[in-house]
Amino acid sequence: MVPDNTSVSTRGQRVVVVGATGGIGLGVALQFAKTGAEVWIVGRNSKTGHEVIEKLKQAAPVTTPALEFRFFQADCGLVKENVRVAHELADAAGEAGIDHLFFTHGGPAIPTDIAPNEDGLDSHFAVMVVSRFVLAHHLTIVRPTVKRSVVSIAVAGHGKATFDLNDITLEALKKSGGYSVLNVTPRDCTVLDAVALELAERNPSIRFMNLHPGFVRTPALENPSAHPLLYRIAFKLANLFLATTIEEYAQIPFYLVANPEGQKLVGMEAKSTHWDNAANPVPEAPALKSPGTRKAIWEFMVGLLPQ
């Protein structure tokens, strides 16, 4: 399903997209710019970031005053960088705040990229999971800045019934050689769902959404060279026959957040919900049926924050 968003205006809204220097994030940022929103982007590469800002300006309608597009630089793989840029965003937004906060950064887990960074975390977990938690936590609890929605585009609907609370960072899989996209995805889904559910309870006026994008033609899908042969073949076939473009996929999160018809689907109650790549609701990770699991994950994630 590619929803019809042609008549939707986002004039007067401020949107922050983390990871908008390419891939899905670029598609989301462009869609909001085209419909009149003020878009701020967060990324690691300053040169690419400012190139994207120019693309957003060119895509945006002419208004008086002109729409503001800004780039904030950060290495989202480090906790301290996420904290710093969260404060920068909060300071820049002021009382007007941020209407929608999107997380689109990160990519599939790479088996060879498991060395710990200065926080003791592998790069995939640091970017895909921890960064999203730190930014959402700081911009809704520490510095309440987000007004309407927090959307994480990563994985949803792929959790498992069991979850090892003693090995959230999957060290056993890394040692055994079993660390792969297939085995990492359920962990990511469960932790992201747990975080969203906890944050929703603490922020009763904000919608939290986790979205699974399916196959989208991003650099990670088009060039899967770092993955084992079987995954490379699967990614190539998906890219050829199943994948959508970033512009096509961007219509889904935009529909759920900004289109009145999509908002009816989501519902007016501020809570945590989970969606697939056709805007169909999916259940939360089944391991979270145990309140103790959800609480333990939350406490683990909070323990990663600077004291």
Secondary structure, 3 states (H helix, E strand, C coil): CCCCCCCCCCCCCEEEEECCCCHHHHHHHHHHHHCCCEEEEEECCHHHHHHHHHHHHHHCCCCCCCCCEEEEECCCCCHHHHHHHHHHHHHHHHHHCEEEEEECCCCCCCCCCCCCCCCCCCHHHHHHHHHHHHHHHHHHHHCCCEEEEEEEECCCCCCCCCCCCCCCCCHHHHHHCCCCHHHHHHHHHHHHHHHHHHHHHHCCCCEEEEECCCCECCHHHHCCCCCCHHHHHHHHHHHHHCCECHHHHHHHHHHHHHCHHHHHHHCCCCCEEEECCCCCECCCCHHHHCHHHHHHHHHHHHCCCCC
